[in-house]
């Protein structure tokens, strides 16, 4: 369709709400995702100090419980709390009745987050984090304001350099004592966990988020390809590279975690973390134990910033492409640049709520609801219905053949029509049945979000999901004639000449061997974005 996340769904007008929904998800995701870059930038800056601030307990934010030497009592005497990073940095010694907290935990929660008591107490803006956030948004703007032409050049560096860094960190990691234990733990999974339905739910939602399925980003980038670009093969390449990168990163992480477990005399499962706990607690602690700690810390967080910038580029481009395709006026002069600047400023102002004392709670709300599993899965289900059942899976195969010159495997037809929708429905039902109130675990305990805060989260989720049925109702209302005539109108794809199959051209009374000057050939998508065919 050579259109962004909204315009591309002219292929199935009644479900064009998918485009609006994915744009909403992408917009909300941009607001909270860049906060992770903000934290990484802050850690990167603090890595240039003479002594890493999270490596010792002599800072103003440290408490009397801070320690770098954990005492390990007899079995059963120590209760490892389930903290932010799954309990690897805090311990309660019941023998001596003393709470032991690692300096990296106190740096993260007392200095970086400076946490308040709850989401109802946002407190003050932390201006050091606000400055970092402003700098990150400025970098994002100057990398995307010229569109994919400028972004494409930037990602040649930002997408390849992290592989160099991963390799350097892997070489360093495998030379550490205990690395073999960590790699064995990583490559020898507990197959009993496959019986846990929550594992399958987490895996399904993670894959959707990892591949940017259901958020409009892939559509936005793909819209700039030439009409006959072999996107089919590129999909296989993207899937392979994405999964390889995840597995390769795991080697880097668990080699270092094995070293960390050896240093602290703990099991690997006690130091393994996920989410922010891994990036900002477990791994920094491991880096602080290495020789040349500042160097490794700088390289690690620089890599995190580059990886995050790639994702933020794609997210911003997803929103911009969708809006600009809907409002052609924004293509004139410097309107596009001004629009992107305005959007970045607006997102920055909203992001300031996440660099307050209660900002981590706002971040968790956005993370949990704005790009939640249910929203992403619902978008993917709607896409399967739109393509496989309304537009028609056989017609879609014909369209792919028109572009790339051959037909996809039959396996995908089975997936789009039956298998994928059934699996998605199953995962959504499991998520609904096992749904529990939102909570945030940290080293002093577990914070349960109040009902009104969860209500805000459900509103964010509904903002995206409701776009699909509401748009469908509006389309039916605007159509003319009987219900059958209206249905036919809103389910007929709005295609241009070069997008039609030969039999469709014959059905419309068009000549498919006519003079190209009468029916223009397929332009490159960059031209199609700027030209009314």
N, C-alpha and C positions, 0 to 999 in steps of 0.2 A: 504493500500500500504506500510505501515511501512517506509515511506520516509518523508523527510522534505518538505518544501513549493514548491520546484522545482521538485524533483524526484517523488512526489506523482502524478503529472499530466501525468505520463506515462499511466495513466488510459484513457487519451484522448490526444494522442501525438500532434494533430494539435493545440490544445489550451494549450500546455505546457507553452506558454508565460504568462499564468496566474501566474505560479510559479515565473517567473522572475519579473513580475510586482509587485506582493505582496512583494517580497523580497526588491525591490527598495523602495516601500512605507514604509516598516518596517525599512529599513536602514535610510531613511530621517527622519522618526518619532523619531528614537533613538537620533538623533542629537539635535532636538529641545526640545523633551520631558524632557530630563534630566536637561534642564535649569530651569524648574519649581522646581525640586529637589534642584537645586543650590540656588534658591531664598529662598526656605523653610529652607535650611541649614543655610543660612545667618541670617534669622530671628531667627532661633533657637539659634544661637550663641549670637546674640544681646539680647536675652531674659535673659541672665545671668548677665546683668548689674544691678546696684543698682536701677536704674529707667528706665523703658521701654522708649527707645528713641523716640518712636512715640506717647507718651502720653503727651508730653509737647512741648512748642514752644521756648525752650532755647537752641537750637542746632545751629551749624554754618550754616546748610543748610536751616534753617527756614527763611521765608521772613516776611515782615511787615504785610502781610495779614493773617498770621497764627493765629488761635484762637481756644481755647477749649470751648468757650462759644458762641454759635450761637445766634444771636438776631433774633427773628421771628417777622417781621412786620405784618401789616394787610394783609388780603387776597389780592393777586394781587400785593403786593409790593415787593415780593421776587421771583426771577426767579431762579429756581433750574436748573443748567446747566446739560446737559447730559454728564457727565464725564466718566472716566474709569470705575467707579463702578456705573454707571447709576444715578449719581447725588446725592448721599447721603452724600457727604462730602464737597461740595462746595456750596456756595450760594452768590448771588449778591443782596445786599440790596439796592434797588433803592431809598429808602427814604433817606439814608445817603450816597449813592453812594460809598459804601465800599465793596470790595470783601473779603469774608470770606472763609478761607481754613483750613481744619482740619490738625493737625500735622501729622496724619498717611498718608495723601495724599502727603504732602511734603517729608516725610521720604521715601515713595515709589518712587516718581518721581524725587525728587531732590538728594536723597542720594543713594538709591538702584540702580535705573535706570540711574540717572544722565543724563537725556535725552538731546540729541542734537536737532538741528532743523529739521532733516529729515534723511532718509535712505542714502542720499548721503554724510552725514557727520558722518562717523563711530567714528571718534575721537580716543581716547586712550583706551587701555585695562584697566579695573578697576581691579587692582591686588587682592583686597580682594575677589571679586567675582570669579576671576580666580583660586585662591587658593581653594575656596569652590568647584568649578567645578572639579578641580583635585582630591580633596578628595573624592567626590562622585563617580567619575569614578574608583578610586582605590577600593572603596567598591564594586562597581558593578563587577569589574574584579575578585576579590577574591571570590565573591559569585557564579560566573558562569564558572570560568575557568576549573573546573572539570566536567562540563556538568550538566545534570539533577540530578545526584547523589548528588552533593553539593548544587545545587539550591533547590532541594526538601527538604533538611534538613533546609535550611535557611527560606523557606516560612512557615514552621510550626510555626515560631515565627512572621514573618513579615505579614502573612495573618490573624493571629488570634488576635494578640495584638491590632490592630486598633479597633476591636469590643469591647475590654475592654475599650479602650479610649473613643469610641463613647458613651458607656453606662455611663461612669463617667461624660463626658461632658453633656449628656442628663439629668442625675440626677441633675447636677449643674444648667443646663439651665432652667429646669421646676420650679426650686425654686426661680428664679429671678422675680422681678416685671415686668409685661407686657408680660411674656412668653405665657400666655393664648391667648393674642391677636395675637401673632405671629403664634401659632399653628392653631388658627382658620383661619387665612389668608392662611396658607399652605394647610389645609385640606378642604377648601371651595373654590375651583377653579372657575374662571370666565369662564363658559361654552360658552360664546359668542366668546371667542378667538378661539374656534374650527372652526369658519367660516373663519378664516384667514389661507390662504394656506401656509404662511410662517411658521406657527406653525407646520404644518404637515411635511414640508420639514426639519425643525430643529429637529423634533422628529425622523424622519426616519434616518437622518444622525447620530444623537446622538446614537441611538440604535445600528447601525452598528459599530460605533467606540467603544461604551461601551462593546460590546460583542466580539470585535477584529475580526469582520467578514471582510474578504477581505484583510487581511494584512499578512496572513500566519502563525501567531503566534499559533493559535489553532491547525493547522496542524502539526507544529513542535512539540508541546508538545504531541499531540495524537500519533505521530509516535513512541513514546517510550512505548506505551501500548502493552500488549500481544495481540496476534491475536484474541483471543476469549473474550477479555475484553468487558463488556457490555457498550459500549460508548453511546448507545441509551438512556439508563436511566440516564447516567451522563449528557447528554445534557439538560435534563429536570431539573436536580439538579442545573447545572450551571446557567440556565436561572432564576430559582426561587431565588437562593442565590443572584445573581447579582441585580435583581429588588428589592428584600427585602432590600439589603444594601443601594440602592439609596433612598428608602422610609424612612428607618431608619435614614440615614444621614440627610434627610430633616427635621426630627423632631429635631435633634440636632441643625441644622442651624437656623431654624425659631424660636425656643424658645429663642435663644440668640438675634436674630434680633428684636423680639418683645420687649425685654428688652432695646435694643439700641434705638428703636423708642420711647419708653416711656421716656427714659432719655433725648432725644433731642427734644421731643415734635413734632415728625414728624409722618406721616403715614407709615405703613409697606412698601407700594409700593415704597416709596421714599428711603428706606434704603436697599431694596432687591437688590442684585447685582448678577453678573454671572462671571464665568471665574476667571482670576487673581484678579479682583476687589473684589470678595467675600473672597478669601483666604488671600490676602495680604493687603486689605484695610478695608473692612467692619468688618470681624471677628476679626482682631487684635485690631481694635478700640473698639469693644465690650468687648474683653478680658481686655483691659486697664481700663475699667470702673468697673471691678469686684474686690472684695477683693482678696488678694493673686494673683495679676495680673501676676507676673512673673512665678509663678508655673503653672497657667493655660496656659500661653503662651508657656512655654517649652513643656508641655504635648501635646498641640495642634499641634505644628510644628513638634514634634517628630513623631506624628501619620501621618502627611502629608508625611514626609520623608519615613516612612515604606510603606505606600500605594503606593507612587510613585516608590519605589525600586522594588516592585512586578511587576509593569507594565514594568519597564526598564529591569528587568531580562528576562521577556517573550519576549520583543522586541529583545534583544541581542541574545537570544537563537534561535529565529525565523530565524535570518540572519545566524548565525553560523551553525545551523543544515542544512539549505538549501545548503550552500556552501560546507560543509564537505561531504554531500551526493554526491555532484557533483564531488568533488576532493578527492577520497579515500586516497590519499597520506597524507592528513592532519591528518589522524587518527594515523599515525605512531609516536611512541616516544612522544616527547613533541611538535610536530608540531601544534596540536590543541591549546595548551596553548599559543604558540608563535603567532599563527594566531589571537586569541582573544585579546592578548596584543596589537598587531599591529593595530587591528581594533579599540580598545578603544583609543589608542593614536591618531589615525587619526580622530576619532570622537571628541576627546577633542580639537584638533587643529582647526577643523571646528567650534566647539562650542565657541571658543574664540571670534568669530565675534559677538556673542550674549551677551557678557559681556563687550562690548565697550559702548561708549556714545550713539551710534546709534544702539545698540544691540537689543533693544525692537522692532525696525522696522524690522530687519532681522528675529527675532523670529516670528513676526506676518506674514511675508511672508511665512515662513516654515509652520506655523500652518494653514494658510488659503489655501495653495496650495498643499503641499507635501502629506498630509493625508486628502485632501478635500473630501467633500461629493460626487462630481462627480466621482473622482477616485475610492473611495470605492464602490459606487453603480455600477459603470461599472464592477468592479471585481466580485461583487456578481451576476450581470446579466450574465457575461461570465461563471461563475461557474454553474449556472442553465442550461445554454445551453449545457455545456460540459457534465454534469451528466445526466440531464433529457432527452436531445434530441439526443446527439451523442452517449454517452456510453449506454444510454437507462435507463429510470426510472424503468422499470420492472427488468432489469438485476441488477440495483443498489439495488433494494429490495431483490433480490436473494442473492446478496453479503452480505447485512446486516444480512439476515437470516443465511448465512453460518457462520458468525462470532458470533452472539449473540443467535442464535437458534430460533428466531421468527421474524415475519415481522412487520414493523412499521405500524402505522395507515394510512388509505387511505388518510387522510387529507394532509399528507406531499406530497403525489404524486400530488395532486391538486395544492399545493403551488409551488412545484418545476417546474412543467410543464407550468402552466398558471398564477396563482395568483401573485406569487412573481415577475416574469419578467414584468408583466403588471404594477404592482405598482411601480417597479423601473423605468421603462420607463416614467411613469407619473411624478414621482418626478424629474427625470432628466430634462424633458421638462419644468416643472414649474421653476426649478432652472435656466435654460437657459433663459426663458422668463423674469424672474424677476431679472436677473443678474445686479449688479450695481458695479461701480468701488470700489476698496478696500479702506477702510478708517480706521483710528485709532483715537478713541475719548479719550481725556484726559481733565483735568480740565481747561486748558487754551484754549481749542477749539478742532477742528477736523482736523486731518492731512490726506490729500489725497495723496496716493502713486503716484509717477510719472509713466508715461507709461513704461519707461524702466524697472522699478522695477517690475511692474506687468508682463512684458514680461518674466522676470526671473522666476516668479512664474508659468506662463503657461508652461515654459520649464520643470520645475520640475514635473508638472502634466503630461505633455506629455511623459516624460521619463518613467513613469509607464504605462500609457495607451497604448502607441505605442508598448510596448513589446508583446502584444497579437496579433495584426495583423501582425507585422513584423515576429514573430516566426512562425505564420501560413504560411506565404508566403515562408519562408525558408524551412519549413518542406515539403511543396508541391514541391518545386524546387529540393530538395534532393531525393525525392521519384522516383521510376523507373516506366516506362510503360506509358500507356495512362492515360488520366485525371481520368477515372473511377478507374483504377488500383491504381493510386497515392492516390486518395481519400480514397479508401479502406485501403491502407497501413497506412495512417496518422490518420485514425479513429479507427484502431484496437488496443485495449488496450494491453499493454505489461505486461502480467500477468505471475506469476510463478505457479507451479503446485498446491500448497496449496490454491491459490487464485481462482482457476477455479471451476465453478459449475460442477456437474456430467455430465450434457449434453454437456458441453464444452469439457470435457475430452473425452467423447465418440466421439464427432465430430473431435477431433484431433487424435483419435485412441489410446488414453491412457487408461490404466486400473486404475479405481479409488479404487480398492480393492487390489492394489499391495503391495509388501513388503515395509515398511517404509524406509528401507535402500536404496531402489531404488529411491523413491520419498520422500524426507525428510518431516517430519511433520512441522506444523507451529511453528517456533521458537518464543521466546519472541522478541519484537522489538529491545531491546538492543543488542541481538545477530544478528538480521537481519541488524542492522546498521553497524556491523563489519564483516559480513560474506557474501560472494558471494554464494547464494544458487544455 
